[in-house]
Amino acid sequence: MVRLPVIAALLLGGFFATQRAVAHCDGMDGPVVKAARGALEAGDVRLVLAWVQKEDEAAVTQAFTQTQAVRKLNSQARELADHYFYETVVRIHRAGEGEPYTGLKPAGRDPGLAIVSADKAIESGSVDDLVKLLSEAAAKGARDRFQQVRARKGFASGDTDAGREYVKAYVEFIHYAEGLHDAIQRGGDPHLERSHDTGKHAAH
């Protein structure tokens, strides 16, 4: 069965092919760093703990306490300490998602149309534009793959090469349909699922 990480690849590989595959939560202007910055400014580590797993709260709290102590020394120490805390929280957050930490990314990156639309939906209180975007993306992916199958279906009997092209298009179309349906039925989060179900995802 096609699993959720594969489903994401199917979607992003179609309509969102022009969007750069970048993580949203590892940017200096991302939600995790924003929460970490808010916690430091308020002197309240609880403001960032929602972004890490419960079992990681102690590590984040320890880093927070160390950071608060160092940042009182001078402006340079404050800058270095804050950056250390951001890195620590993002690294632990990423680990909780089952993802590697590759360092903090600069602010101002384009995270991709889907993420921008999802954030706007939360801010505006309406999910309509996001639903429209995703629906059109899924529909375009299905139509494109369907056309590929139809174009190759009438291959001449005995033409093995053409037959293989048809089979390839057929498999991609079927997997895409199965993957989308599976994602809808499961209603799952591939990040959370990977962190709690490591090693159980089989890709075709």
N, C-alpha and C positions, 0 to 999 in steps of 0.2 A: 504494500500500500504506500502511496506517496505521502510523505510526512510534511509537517508544516514548514520546516526550513526550505524544502523543495518547492512548496507552494509559493512561498515568498519569492523564490528565484524565478518561478514561472511568471508571476505578475510583473516583477521588476524587469525581467528580461524582455517584456513586450512593450507595453505602453510607456514604461518609465525607463527605457533603454538609454535615453539621453541624460538621465539624472545620475549624478555621481553617487556611488554606494558609500556613504559615509555614516558613521555613527552619530547619533544625535546627542547622546548623553556625555560625550567626552570633550565637548567644546567649552571654551572659556565663557561663552555666552549661552551654554546649555543649561537645562533645568537643575542638574546636579550641582554644578558650580554656583549657580544662583542661590540654591538652598544653603550651600556651605558658606557662601559669603554672608548671607542673611544671618546664619547662626553665629558667625564670628562678630558681626556688628551688634547683634543683640545680646551676645554673651550667653546664648542658650543653645546647647548642642542638640536639644530635642527638635529644633527646627530643621535638622538635616537627617535625623535618624530614620525617617520614613523611606529614605532612598537606599537603605542597606537592610540586609536580612537581620532578623532579631539576634542571631548568634554572632553577628559582627558588631553589635552595638558597643561592646566593651572596647574593641580596637579603635573605633571611631571616637569614642569618648576620651580615650587615652591620648589620641593624637590631638584632639580638641584642647585638652588641658595643657599639653605641651606647647601647642601653638599659642594659646592665650598668654602663657608665661613669657615666651620668647618675643612676641610681638610688642611687648611693653618696653623693650630695650631701646630701640630707635627705629627710624623710618625704614632703614635698609633691612634690619632684622624683621620688621613687621612684614615687609613685602615677601621676603624669603619664607617666613613662617606661614603666611597665608597661602603661598603657592604650594608649599609642602602639604598643607591640609587639603587643598583642592585635589591634589594628586592622590592623596591617600583615600579620600572619599570616593573619587571616581574609580580608582583601581578596585576598591572593595565592592562598589556598586556593580562594576563590570563582571567581577568574579561571581557575584550573586546571580547574574544573568547567564553564567556559563560562557562568558566571552573573555578574550584576552585583553589586557590593558596595553595600549600602544602609545601612551603618553597623552597629555592634554593638547588639544588642537586649538588653533587660533580662532578668535571670534570672527564673525562675518562670513563663514562658509555657507554654501548653499546646501542644505540637508536633503533637498529633493522635494518635489511637488507634494507628495503624499504627506510628509511630515509637516510641511508648512501648512497644508490644508487642515491637518488634524489639530495642530496648535491653534489655528484660527477658529476652528469649531469650538474648542474649549473656551477660548476668549469670548466668542460671540454668543455662545449658548445655543448655537444651531449647528446640527450635523448635516444639513441638507446638501451643502456644496461638496462635502467630503464623500457622502454617499454617492452623489452623482459622478464624481471623479472616479471612485473605485468601480462603480458599476460600468462606466464607459470603458475603463481599462480592462476589466474582466471580459466584457462583451467583445472588445476589439481583439483580445487575445484568442478568444474562442473562434471568432469569425476568420481571423487570419489563418489559424491552424486548420480549420474546416476547409477553407479554400485550397490549402496545400494538399489535403487528402483528396479532395474532389479532382484536382488537376492531375493527380498521379494514379487515380483509380482505374482508368481505362488502359492500363499498360498491356502490350501484346503478350499473349500466352507464350511462355518460353523465354521471354526477355527477363532474365534474372536480375540484371542491373536495375532495370526499371522497376521490377518487383520490389527490390530492396528499398528503392527510393519511396515507393508507396508505403511499405511497412514502417519505415522510419517516420514518415509523416503521420501515419495512423497511430503509432505508439505515442508520439508527442501530443497528438490531439486527445487521445484517450486519457493519458496521464494528466493533461491539463484540466480536463473536465472532472476527473476523479479528484484531483488535488483541490480544486476550488470547492467542490461539493464537500469534501472532507473537512476543509477549513471552516465552512459555514456550519456544518453539523457539530463540529467539536467546539467551535467558539473559543478556541484556545489562543494563548499567547506563546509564540515560538520561543521567546526569550525565557519566560518562566518555565515552560515545559522542558527546555534543554537543561535548566539548572536542577530540576527535580527528577529528570528521567534520562540522565546521561547515558549514551550508548545504545538507546533503544530505537533510534530513528534509522530506518533503512532507506537509502535513496536508490532509485532505479538508475 
